[in-house]
């Protein structure tokens, strides 16, 4: 009598069957894509416009192209996260936990500035903060959260480049010329926002909450997940909000916004910025809220100036085309 197969191999068998099925689907997808490409080339040769125009893509073709852009962007984030995991101790202790140390560079800058201006208040009060982990899986899960978040920050230029490669073919030649350097400026604003949240907002948040006491009977010991959650909000969140000038510039170029409209809705924009700052800011004190609101409103005013410059250029170009 034959012995029954070893049941422990059943999961591996199912796993390999799934891999083979996935490879079959991938080969089928590539075959369809090649056939579609050949059909487009044949149509272009028949029309005699090869190299000058592109055949119109179907909705499925756009989804297929978008899928590969997303896959490459996710792979870039995963690759950057793997690099972070190799140095996770250094990243956590020296970088992410930096604002919790008294010798953090921001505190040194403020003390030096306070001595130069003879303003002792700029030297933040001496503080000591220790974190705790009160869940069995908290540190393990926080490791992945930190790794993928830092990986996303590192890979952000490439992620946006993949998004831009998907959007760019839909633009006209005129619109493409007007968006020269978009990847550089968007990445620069993102990193500027991350740096602002890390070097300015986070140290003030840590110092404020570590020195604030409702009662001497209460001991301040925040959890590590709470600290990293607030840190992500104050870095990645601010980095994304710093894209405001780019968004307004694009809306101005496509004719959806004008500097006149931006000036007219300035007071409503201030309220919206205040609400966004309240959402991003983990604290409820007015000082932290002002630290976020002031630079965001400054970016809005900068956006108005940039929008006015684009608007004047468009008016001048329309006048030239009208008289030509």
Buried (B, 14 or more C-beta within 10 A) or exposed (E): EEEEEEEEEEEEEEEEEEEEEEEEEEEEEEEEBEEBEEEBEEEBEEEEEEEEEEBEBEEEBEEBBEEEBBEBBEEBBEEBBEBBBEEBEEBBEEBBBBBBBEEBEBBEEBBEEBEEEEEEEBBBEEBEBEBEEEEEEBEEEBBEEBBBBBBBBBBBBBBBBBBBBBEEEEEEEEEEEBBEEBBEBBBEBBBBBBBBBBBBBBBBBBBBBBBEEEEEEEEBEBBBBEBBBBBBBBBBBBBBBBBBBBEBBBBBBEEEBBBEBBEEEEEEBBEEBBEBBBEBBBBEBEEBBEBBBEBBBEBBBEBBEBBBEBBEEBEEEEEEEEEE
